[in-house]
Amino acid sequence: MNDDQGKISSHFTRCRSGFTMIEMVTSLVILAILLLACGSVVSLASYTINQSSTRTASQIQGGDAVSQLTDDLNVALNFTERTATSTTFTVPDRLNAGSPQTVRYAWGGAGTALTRQFNAGPAVPIITSAQSLALTYLTRQMGPAPEAIRFQHNTVLLGSAQSFKLDNKHWIAQYFQPTLPTGTTSWTLTRVQLMFQAGPPTAWTPVLVIMPDANLLPNGAVLAQTNIYSSAMSSNWEMVDATFAGLSKLSPSQGLCIEVQYNNGSGTNSGVQLQYESALLSILSNTCFSTSSNTGVTWAASGLGTSVAMMNVYGTVP
């Protein structure tokens, strides 16, 4: 091949290193189609995530309402109303009034709230918009539950009622040791009653049973936990039940701590208050009232035997 042919070949090789106009337009069309497809995928994924989040929030609210309704029904004494959309029943004394109190749940139809009413107080929504509800009942005559008080709050000498405001940082704990019949080898804790005053209906109060440390503070293992929802409380002071399941085979010589927390999602302004008594003299044995200002990281005793939460503990023995 002569020099002129080599130059011509080299010239054509350099020219083919670029794109023709047709190739460029075709590439842009393909790229536009790919970008449009990617945008559709992102939009679909975003919609799916939003729908999933909405369903999850609704499921959580519904689950909380069912749990609260179940907790009340677990201690129901008798019913005065039983329909598919409402029920009214009495529960054990929560006000230390010497008589049972009344709880009513009602629902007005699709899209309306499921409400809870305590005595003659206002009906508080526990689900803001329920789509369906169908209550059914299986009933039978039953005698008194095989339950006995193992520890009961006693009025302290020269004491006065005090209130403790719970929030996302400030919690309380009460140590106690039960008094059981001679010869008891184990017992089961079934429920705890605590004196509350209502807070925001969307808040909840975790109640834990915890092993104490040597200073009677709740720094040991968590044995059980349940939640009390603020909508179960009223604007008046009320004894509210925290029920436990499966908390059995407890040693009669072992003291326990009841820890009361608070959670409203965010913030510290709770409005939920717990009542306790404070005394001038230390006369209560085997008891310790303690508080925390940092979500239970550290605890401080308010004085052994001088303060005690308004609390009843119920349980059974084999």
ABEGO torsion letter per residue (X at the ends): XBAAAAAAAAAAAAAAABBBAAAAAAAAAAAAAAAAAAAAAAAAAAAAAAAAAAAAAAAAAAAAAAAAAAAAAAABABBABBBAABBBBBBBBAAGAGBBBBBBBBBAEBGBBBBBBBEABBBBBABABBABBBBBBBBBBBBBBBBBBABBBBBBBGBBBBBBBBBAABBBBBBBBBBBBBGBABBBBABBBBBBBBBBAABBBBBBBBBBBAAGBBABBBABBBBBBAAABBABBBBBBBBBBGBBGBBAABBBBBBBBBBAGBEABAGBBBBBBBBABBABBGBBBBBBAAGGABBBBAEBGABBBBBBBBBBBX
